[in-house]
Amino acid sequence: MEYIVCKLIEHISKNIAVLSVVDEDYGQLEALDNENVDMYPLTFPAVLIETPETEWGDITDGGQKGACTVRVRLVIDCYDDTHASSGTVAAVSERNELRHRLHALLQGFRPDGDGALMRTKSKFFTWNHGIKVYETTYTTTVSENVAMGKEAVQRPKVLLSVKCGNR
């Protein structure tokens, strides 16, 4: 479901300019602690997107509809000391405001004219090095249709056209 990732990268980066990185999630956060991984440095705030699973059901003429899971992680490096007497407690609210802004942008968004994104789960946690992760899971409906003409018996033609820009 990479085409959903591409659509979301475009949508988020166009609408939230303060983000340093909006990208497909392929382990950038986890790679921060692994010196043996050659990957570009992750800068913050970042949004990492993946579609880990789609459950498919058949419809007509070789078509299928699926319930696609979309995981979006807002990753923020928390330099601020936010204890009660620090004077910087507002940083907690600022992070939450960015999280809410991202969710408001995604909830109900239709990445491909099929189903709208609907939040199903969220969890917030702290990663190593003082990094805060706001992880939200959405579901959306997706469709694909494989033409089953005579020439398609050996090599099915997928009727889905998606382009994703180069990195």
C-alpha positions as a printed NumPy array, in Angstrom:
array([[  0.   ,   0.   ,   0.   ],
       [  2.893,   2.279,  -0.76 ],
       [  0.649,   4.601,  -2.743],
       [ -1.104,   5.532,   0.524],
       [  2.276,   6.358,   2.068],
       [  3.089,   8.606,  -0.911],
       [ -0.245,  10.421,  -0.687],
       [  0.188,  10.966,   3.05 ],
       [  3.763,  12.239,   2.667],
       [  2.494,  14.838,   0.181],
       [ -0.552,  15.781,   2.268],
       [  1.304,  16.159,   5.56 ],
       [  4.38 ,  17.959,   4.209],
       [  2.201,  20.42 ,   2.289],
       [  0.091,  21.27 ,   5.34 ],
       [  2.518,  21.228,   8.306],
       [  5.596,  23.226,   7.337],
       [  7.287,  22.969,  10.772],
       [  8.138,  19.285,  10.195],
       [ 11.772,  18.579,   9.377],
       [ 11.099,  15.102,   7.917],
       [  7.978,  13.444,   6.512],
       [  8.884,   9.993,   5.22 ],
       [  8.08 ,   6.347,   4.896],
       [  8.887,   4.525,   8.137],
       [ 11.61 ,   1.99 ,   7.443],
       [ 13.268,   1.931,  10.828],
       [ 14.873,   5.38 ,  11.035],
       [ 13.967,   5.787,  14.702],
       [ 15.225,   2.348,  15.656],
       [ 18.43 ,   2.958,  13.682],
       [ 19.397,   5.866,  15.965],
       [ 20.83 ,   3.352,  18.444],
       [ 22.514,   1.11 ,  15.882],
       [ 25.961,   2.232,  14.722],
       [ 26.034,  -0.56 ,  12.12 ],
       [ 23.139,   0.864,  10.127],
       [ 24.021,   3.257,   7.311],
       [ 21.082,   5.639,   7.136],
       [ 20.641,   9.366,   6.74 ],
       [ 20.322,  11.2  ,  10.079],
       [ 16.804,  11.639,  11.398],
       [ 16.008,  15.267,  12.216],
       [ 13.105,  16.507,  14.293],
       [ 10.215,  16.97 ,  14.378],
       [  9.564,  14.071,  12.048],
       [  6.581,  12.099,  10.834],
       [  7.158,   8.484,   9.818],
       [  4.406,   6.573,   7.996],
       [  3.866,   2.901,   7.238],
       [  1.078,   0.585,   6.129],
       [  1.955,  -2.65 ,   7.928],
       [ -1.126,  -4.673,   7.057],
       [ -4.166,  -4.926,   4.79 ],
       [ -6.879,  -7.541,   5.178],
       [ -8.431,  -8.291,   1.782],
       [-11.819,  -9.575,   0.682],
       [-12.967, -10.429,  -2.845],
       [-15.545,  -8.382,  -4.715],
       [-16.414,  -8.828,  -8.424],
       [-14.363,  -9.33 , -11.597],
       [-11.006,  -9.882,  -9.899],
       [-11.408,  -6.899,  -7.629],
       [-10.713,  -6.787,  -3.946],
       [-11.451,  -4.392,  -1.12 ],
       [ -9.275,  -4.251,   1.935],
       [ -9.091,  -2.736,   5.372],
       [ -5.65 ,  -1.119,   5.469],
       [ -3.853,  -0.26 ,   8.691],
       [ -1.859,   2.988,   8.558],
       [  0.619,   3.793,  11.332],
       [  1.785,   7.397,  11.724],
       [  4.5  ,   8.328,  14.201],
       [  5.167,  11.93 ,  15.158],
       [  8.693,  11.99 ,  16.582],
       [  9.905,  14.981,  18.594],
       [ 13.276,  15.491,  20.266],
       [ 12.484,  16.888,  23.721],
       [ 15.3  ,  19.191,  24.811],
       [ 13.06 ,  21.048,  27.255],
       [ 13.171,  20.417,  30.967],
       [  9.465,  20.404,  31.819],
       [  9.357,  19.839,  35.572],
       [  7.03 ,  22.054,  37.641],
       [  9.497,  24.838,  38.466],
       [ 11.403,  24.843,  35.149],
       [  9.395,  27.623,  33.535],
       [  9.16 ,  25.564,  30.335],
       [  6.098,  23.431,  31.083],
       [  4.463,  24.993,  28.006],
       [  6.665,  22.719,  25.85 ],
       [  4.388,  19.806,  26.797],
       [  1.373,  21.712,  25.451],
       [  3.259,  22.68 ,  22.286],
       [  4.061,  19.028,  21.548],
       [  0.438,  18.064,  22.139],
       [ -0.741,  20.877,  19.873],
       [  1.425,  19.532,  17.036],
       [  0.123,  16.009,  17.675],
       [ -3.466,  17.254,  17.574],
       [ -2.809,  19.271,  14.407],
       [ -1.458,  16.164,  12.669],
       [ -4.435,  14.084,  13.771],
       [ -6.928,  16.749,  12.636],
       [ -5.222,  16.748,   9.229],
       [ -5.451,  12.957,   8.895],
       [ -8.801,  12.057,  10.484],
       [-11.302,  11.734,   7.626],
       [ -8.672,  12.297,   4.887],
       [ -9.183,  10.092,   1.816],
       [ -5.74 ,   9.168,   0.477],
       [ -7.063,   7.636,  -2.745],
       [-10.75 ,   8.444,  -3.091],
       [-11.617,   5.188,  -1.326],
       [-12.136,   5.077,   2.433],
       [-11.408,   7.879,   4.847],
       [ -8.726,   7.506,   7.516],
       [-10.289,   6.712,  10.872],
       [ -8.216,   6.657,  14.062],
       [ -8.391,   3.3  ,  15.84 ],
       [ -5.578,   3.522,  18.381],
       [ -2.973,   5.868,  19.765],
       [ -0.066,   5.473,  22.107],
       [  2.572,   7.877,  23.303],
       [  5.97 ,   6.824,  24.595],
       [  9.494,   8.022,  25.195],
       [ 12.35 ,   6.662,  23.096],
       [ 16.039,   6.759,  23.933],
       [ 17.853,  10.113,  23.929],
       [ 14.814,  12.084,  25.162],
       [ 12.725,  11.498,  22.07 ],
       [  8.938,  11.53 ,  22.417],
       [  6.882,   9.414,  20.007],
       [  3.194,  10.023,  19.347],
       [  2.023,   6.94 ,  17.468],
       [ -1.455,   6.845,  15.948],
       [ -3.019,   3.982,  14.033],
       [ -5.709,   4.605,  11.428],
       [ -7.664,   2.312,   9.143],
       [ -8.902,   3.048,   5.659],
       [-10.595,   1.092,   2.893],
       [ -8.591,   0.377,  -0.246],
       [ -9.458,  -1.286,  -3.541],
       [ -7.487,  -3.04 ,  -6.256],
       [ -8.643,  -4.703,  -9.431],
       [ -6.626,  -7.149, -11.503],
       [ -7.737,  -7.405, -15.162],
       [ -8.102, -11.068, -16.034],
       [ -8.018, -10.872, -19.87 ],
       [ -6.416, -13.638, -21.938],
       [ -3.005, -11.96 , -21.984],
       [ -3.292, -11.349, -18.262],
       [ -3.415, -15.022, -17.342],
       [  0.39 , -15.279, -17.275],
       [  1.079, -11.732, -16.136],
       [ -1.826,  -9.91 , -14.441],
       [ -2.172,  -6.226, -15.159],
       [ -2.845,  -4.23 , -12.024],
       [ -5.184,  -1.324, -12.674],
       [ -3.555,   1.   , -10.186],
       [ -1.353,   3.918, -11.106],
       [  0.697,   5.572,  -8.401],
       [  3.862,   7.641,  -8.546],
       [  5.947,   8.492,  -5.557],
       [  8.731,  11.054,  -5.772],
       [ 12.37 ,  10.085,  -5.387],
       [ 14.215,  10.79 ,  -2.168]])
